[in-house]
Amino acid sequence: MPYMLPWDPWRELREVRDAMEKAFSKLPKLFDREQFGAWIPAVDVYEKDDEVIVKADLPGVNKKNVRILVSNEEVTIQGETKREEEVKEKNFYRSERVYGSFSRTIPLPVPVEREKAKASFKDGVLQIVVPKAKGAREDQVEIRPE
């Protein structure tokens, strides 16, 4: 028997937003994000039998500078990368690495038990594991990588 969720007026708005993001992601890039200083980490989201897993590439990010918010239907990853030192030499040819704050909200494919979420951070990869929910709530909690 399929799982039934209580009606949530905001879920429909999130579905519209997700559909728009999906549609716009298929368009050719009109401008390069890095050119304007924005950086959005790449993520993988997949399900196992009893859990949802989100993996995000965060190269050069210190885990102390990562904030994770988990709700029943989405995960938000926020953080910051900092420049170690600024090079001011005349033979400096290229500067492509991006520094600054980032934020990414990832919709989850199923409701989850946000209180039981766990995160780990190893070799620049953040992994968030959240058990699938048997019921749904709308609040979110903050968790820290171990």
N, C-alpha and C positions, 0 to 999 in steps of 0.2 A: 504494500500500500504506500503511495507517495506521502512524503512528509508535508504537512500543511503549516504554513507560517501565519502568524497573526498579521492583519493588515497594517501596513506601514506607509503613510503618505509620502515619506521621503524616499522610500525605495524606488518609486517610479521616477523621481527626479534623478536619482543616481543612475538608473538604467538609461535614461535619456543622455546623461553626461557621458556614460561609458560608450554608448553607441556613437556619439559625436566624436569622442576621442579615437575610437576605432576607425571611423570614416576619414577623419583628418590625418591619421597616421599613414593611410594609404596614398595620400597626395604627395607629389614631389616636395621636397623641402624648399620653401621659398627663401629661407635664409638659414645660415649656420648658427645653431644655438651657442656654440663655443665662442663665436665671434662677438656675441653680446654678453659673455660672462656667465651664462646659465649652464648648469650641469645637472643632468637627471640620471641617477644610477639605473643601469640595466637590471631587470629582475626576471626570475623564473617563478611561476606559481603552479603548483600541481597538488593533486590529492592522492592520498593513500587511503586504505580502508577506513581508518578512524581519525584522520588528521589532514590538515592543509599545511603545505610547506611553502614558504616564500624565501627565495634566496636572492640577495642583492649584492652586486659587485660594488665595493666601496674602497677602491685602491687609494692608499695614502691617507685614509681617514682613521683617526685615533678613535677607539671604541668609547672613550670618555666624551667624545664630541657627537655621539649618536643618541638620538631620542626616538623611541618607538612607541606609537600609540595603537592600541588594538581595540576595535569595536567588534560587534557581532558580525559585521558585514564587510569590513575593510581594515587595512593596515596602513598606517602612515609612518614613513621613515623620514626623519629630519636629521640634518647634521651640518658639519662645516669642515672644509679643508683649509689649511693654513699654509702659506708660503713660508718655507724655512728661512730663506734669506733672499734678498733681492740682488740680482747681479747687474752691475752697472759698468760693464766693460764695453769698449768700442767694438770688439770682435764677437759680440753676442748676435747670433744669426736668426734665432727663432725662439718664440715664446708661445707655446701651444697649450701648456698645462693650465687648467682652470682652477681657481681658488675661490673660496667663498661659501656661502650657505646654499643648501639644497633641501628640497622637500618633495616627496613622492607619495601619493595616496594610491594604494592598490586595492581595487575591489576584489573581494573573495568570492569564489564560486558557490559557496554554501555558508549558512550561518555557523559560527564557531563559538566555543566556550572561551571567551576572552580572558577570564580569570586564570585559566590554566596554560596560557601562552608562555613559551620559553624561547629565549634567543641565545645564540652563540655567535662568536666572531672569531674567525681564524683565517689567516693569510689574505686579508682584505675582502673576505666573503662573509656577509651577515646571513645567518640562517634563522628563520623564525618558524617554529612549529606550534600549531594551534589545533587542539582537538575539535572535531566537528561537534556541533551543538545538538542537543535534544530539544531545546527550547530557545527562544530568541529574546534578547534585551537590546536596548538602544544606547546604553552608556559605553564609555571607553575607559581603559586603564592604561597606565604607562608601565612599560617593562624595561629592563636594562640587560644588555648582553652580559653573559657570564665570563 
